[in-house]
Structure formats: C-alpha cells, structure tokens
Amino acid sequence: MDGKLGFRKDAAKGFILMRFLLLSALLFLTACSKNENSHRWMVEDSGKIKVLATTMMIGDLVSQIGKDRVDVEVLIQADIDPHSYELRKGDAEKFDRADLIFYNGLGLEHGASLASRLQTNKKAFAISEGMTDFVYFDQTVDPHIWMDLSLWVQTGILVERVLSDVQADGKSFFSKNLQEFQKNYLDEDGKIYQMMQKVPSQKRYLVTSHDAFHYFGRRYLATKEERDNGSWQNRVRAPEGLAPEGQVSLKDIQNMVAYLKKYGIRVVFPESNLSKASLKKIVDVCQKQGVDIILSNQALYGDTLGDKESGADSVSSMVHYNAKVMKSEWERS
C-alpha cells in the first residue's frame, strides 16, 4: 500500500513538473515573439543608425540623407495630427532605443508630454536649427516649413552634420547624399513655381482647412512684388489656425465668406488628415447667399505624406501633388 501511494505521489510530482516546464517554454516563446514584433531595431550587428523621426516629413528627410545607413522609425503616423500628439503606450521604448531623434523644433509637436520629452532628450535635434527665414502668423512662428522646398533643403544640413558626428566613416556618403537631395529638391521647387505661376494671378487664392500653406503661398502663389511688400499673405486663408484644435466660430465663418467673395474664389480644399466640417459650413453659408463655390473632391496633404499609390510619399512629391490638384481645380472653376 505504501509503495502504491509513493508511486502516485511521484507520478503527480512528475506531471506537475512537466506542466510547469511546458508552461515556462510557452511563456518564453511568447515573450520572444512579442519582443521580435515590437523591437524591430534590436539587431545589434546591423551597423545602421537608429533614428526616431517625429513626423513622416522628417522621416523622409532623414532617409534622403542617410539612405541605407539609417533605420528610420516615424513616431506620428499617417493621418494623426502632429500638433496635438501626446505620447502613447510604447513610445517611451522608441525614444530609449533610438540613437538619434529628429523633430521640427518650431512648435509643431506641442502636445505637452511629447514636447517635454523632446526638449529634455540629449539625443533629440531640431531640424530647423540655424534657419532664419520663417513665416509668422499672429506673432507665432509657422512650423510648416516643408511647404517651401527652397527652404526645406536647408534642414538637410543639420541632418548631415548630426549623422556624420555619429558615424564618422559615413561623412562623405552623407555629404554626397545631401548635395543630391538639395539639387533634386531645388529642381522640383523650380518646376512647381513655374506650374503655379502659369495659373492666372486672379485665381491663385488658396483656402484650406487649417493654416498649413503660408510657406506654399509665399513661395509659389505670390508675385515678386507681393513677396517684397508682404501682401502675399492675402493669397492664403483657413478657418482654423496653425494647429487645427479649436472650434470654428460664427465670426470665423463670416470672415471666410467675406474673403471668398472679395477675391472671387470658387473652390476650397480639404486636407487629407482633417475633418471637412468647417469647410462644409463655409460652403453651405456661401451657397445660401448665392455665392457659387464648391468643396474640392481631392484633398491636399498638409501635415502628413501620402502612400506610394498616391504619388505623394516624399516631401517633394507631396508638394508637387498639391500643386497639381490646385492647378486642376482652379483651371476648371
């Protein structure tokens, strides 16, 4: 009897031990799988500089300069508004494992938690550092510098310098890429300028969801005289400010309707990552007052890039895409 009891106890212990080992193995494999999925940068022998870019535009910029020597991850993806972005679960890990962090530096990323993390991180660099030719809106610097390609090429200078500091043997490589980037973007800048200037001056008035297009208006829509005397600002309007966070008031709508009437504007443009609600209200008020105006079926890209299928997946192609949409709508309006 004692022998049978001992055998049962031993068998039970063995069964419990086996279950424990199987469970441990399962947990280990699950942890490894999660680790591989969430830490794609954790390849110690890749030799690439791990870069965290706050926006898609900055991610594109760093990729243009670093090419296959950098591994870029974008923090604020696709249609998410960068102005109000707050840190989310998992973002802290992205900051920790990055070798370098690049951000706008002109108040674009002003969500409190993100702004604090950027300002206190020694690995973080503002791409606007050293630039001086800014547009100001209500005494606030406009952060949408990528909308003027002749300005945007200047941001590559800081990126090239920082990458070279981190990977000294890549300096000539990064320098060559910078020169190629600047040449290509300045060529595109000239093409966009010519495209826009072929549109009759009386039609080159741009109304969008929020104030992301001042640099575009100054560079591509205005005449030389308007740029010189500052009246180029009359070329661009939006019901929402630099950051599309507030409610549009009745006064805002009335001001927009008056602007549309004054310049004979017949089309307004939504943005890909923002609600069309405010523009629809303005169009509705105009139509009730007998003003012939439409909301464009094609959205512009303001604070984000498109995908490859859209043909707007880099900063230069995005600005070119926007220009083509504007030209097409203005020509038929």
N, C-alpha and C positions, 0 to 999 in steps of 0.2 A: 504493500500500500504506500509506504513512504517513497519507494522507488518511482511509482507512477506519479505521485504528487510532485516529486522533484523534477521528473521529466516534463510534466505540464508547465511547471514554473519556468524551466529553462526554455521551453518552446515559446512561451509567452514573451519572455525577455528577448528572445531572438526575433520574434515577429515585430515587437516594438522597436528594436534597434534597426531592423530593415526598413520599417516605415519612416523612421527618423532620417536614415541615410537617403532614402528616396526623396523625401520632402526637402532635405537640405540641398540635394542636387538640383531639384526643380527650381527652388528659390534662387540658387546660384546662376542657373541658366537664364532665368527670367531677368535677373539683375543685369547680367551681361548683355542681354538683348536690348533692354531699356537703355543701358549705357551706350551701346553702339548707335542706337537711333537718336539719342539726344545729344551726343557729343561727337559730331562728325569731324571736329577739329582734332580729336585726341589721337593723332597719328604722329608720334614723336619724330619719326625719321623722314617726314615729308620735305623738310627744308624750306617750306613756304612760310611767309609772314602771315600770321593770322590777324585779319583786320575786321573789326566791327564798324560798319557804317550806319549812321542813324537813318538815312533815307536811301531810296532807290537811286536818286540822282548822284549822291555821294558814292554809293556803291559802284555805279557805272564809272565815275571819275577815277576812283582808285584802281579799278580793273583796267582802265585805259593806260594808266601809268605803270602798274605793277605786272600786268598780264599774268604769265604762268608762274611768277614768283610770289604771288599773293593768293591767299584763300580768303575771299570776302564773304561775310555774312551781313545781311541787312536787317536792322532791328525793326523798323517800321515798314511793314509790307503793304504792297498793293494799294487798296482803296482806303486805308486807315489814315485819318487826318493827323499829320505830324505836329500841328500846332498844340494840340491838347493831349498828346500821348502821355500816359502815365506808365511807369514800369509795371510789368506783369510777372506772373509766376514763370520762372525760368530765365528771366532777363539778367538777373544777377550773375548767373553762371556764364552767360555770354560775355559780360564785362570781365569776369575773372579770367577766362581762358584766352581772351584776345591779347595779342602782343601790342596792337595799336587800335585806337578808336578815333574815328574822324566824324566831326559834326559840323553843322552850319556856322554857329558862332554869332549869329545876328538876331537871336531871339526866336528863331523858328521853332526850336524844341523847347517850349516854355512850360510844359507840364511840370509841376513842382518837383516830383520825385526824379524825373529824368534830368531836368536842368541841374538839380543838386548833384546828382551822380556824375554828370559831365564836368561840372565846374571844379569838383574836388578830386578828379581822377588824373593822376600824373601821366597816364598813357593816352589821354584824350587831347586832340588837336583840332582847332577851329580852322576850317579851310579858307575862311575869309580873312585870316590874319594877314596883315600887311596891305590889304586893299583899302582904297580911299574913295572911289567913285560910286557912292551909294545914292539911292533914291530915298527920300524921306516922305513919310505920309503921316500927317497930324503930329509932326515932330518926333516920329518914331521911324527908325531905320527899317526899310523894307528888306526882308531876308530872301526874297525870291530872285537871287542873282543869276540863277541858271537860265532865266528867260532872255538874257542877252549873251549870246555866245562869245562876243568880243570881250566881255567881262569874265565869263566863266573860264576861259582858258587860263586866266591868271591864278585860279585856285590850284591848278596843276603844279605850280612852282613849289608851294608848301608840301604837297603830297610827295613830290620827287625828292625834296630835301629830307623829309622825315623817313621815307623808305630807305634812302641811301645811308642815313645815320644808323638804322637798324641792321642793314645788310650791306656793309661797305663794298663787298666784291660785286655788288649789283649796280653800283653808281653809274657806270657808263651805259648799262642796259636801261635803267630808269630815265637817264638823261635823254637817250635816243627816243624812248617812248614818249617823253614829254614833248620833244620837238615835233614828232609825228602827230601827236594829239593836237597840239596848238595849230599846226598847219592845216590839218583836216577840218578842225572846227572853225578856223578863220575863213577857209574856203566856203564852208557851209553858211557861215554868217553872211558873206557877200551874196550868195545865191538867195538867201531869204530876204535880205534887204532889197535886192532887185525885184524879187517877186512881189513884195508888198508895195513898192513904190510904183509899180505898174497899175495898181488899183487906183482909180480916180481919188484925189485927195478928199473930196466931199463924202466918200463912202468909208474912209479909213477911221471909223469910230467904233471902239470895241467896248461892249457891255458883257460882263461875265458874272458868275456867282459871287466871287469874292476878289479882293484886290491882290491878285497874284500876277497881274500882267503889266504893271507900271514899267518895268525894265523893257519888256517887249514893245510897249507903246513908244517909249522914248527912242529906242534904237531903230525900230523897223517901220513904225507908222507915221512918225512926225516928219515934218520938213526940217531942213537945216536951220531955217530962221526960228522955227518953234523950239528946237533944241537949244538954240543960243539964248533966246529970251525967256525960256521956262514955260511957255504956253503949251508945250507938248502934253502937259498933264490933262488938257481938255480932251485928249484923244481916248482916254480910258476911264471907265466908271464901273462900279459894282455896288449892289445894295448892301453887301456885307464888307467888313473891314479887312485888314491884313490877316486876321485869324477868324475863320467862319464859325464863331461860337455863340454870338448873341442873336436875339430875335430882331427881325426887321420891323421897324416902327412904321406907323402911318406916314409920318413925316419923311422917312427914308424913301418910301414908295412914291410919295408926291414929288420929291426931289428927282428921283429917277425918271418919272414920267415927264417932268419938265425938261430934263436933259435930252431924252429921246425926241421930244417934239422940237427942241431948239436946233438939233443937228440933223433932223430928218432921218433918224436911224430906223431901219426896217427889220432888223434881226438881232436877237440877243443869244448868247451862247452859254449853255450849262457846262459844268465841269464834271469830269468822269467820277470823281470820288465824293461829290457833294449833292445834297438834295436840290431838286429843281423848284422846290416850293416857293421861294421868294421871287424867282424869275416868273413863275406862272402867275403869281399875284399881280406882278407889274404888267405882264402881257394882258391879263384879264381887265385891269383898270384901263389900259390904253385902248383896248378894243371897245369897251363900253363908252369911251369918249370919242370913238370914231377914228382912232389912230390905227393905221394899217401896220401891224407888227407881228412877227412870228418868233417862236422859240425854235432854234436850230435843232434838227434831228440828230446832228453829230455833235458829241460833247468834246470839249477841249481837255487836254491834260494840263493840270496846274501844279499840284503838289505831289504828283506821282508819275511814274512812267507806265507805258502800256506793255503788253506782251509782244513776243516776236510776230505773232499773227497780225497785230495791229499796225506794225511798222513804226512803232513809237517806243522801242525798247531801249534806246540810248538817249542821252540828253539832246544831241544834235538832231536825231531823227524825230524826237518828240516835238522840238520847236519847229522843225520843218513841217511835220504833220499838222500842227496847229495852224501854221501859216496857210497851208493848202486848204484846210477846212474854211478858214476865214475868207480867203480869196474866192472860193467856190460859192459861198453863201452871199457874199457882197455882190458878186457879178450877176446873180440871178434875183437879187432883191430890188 
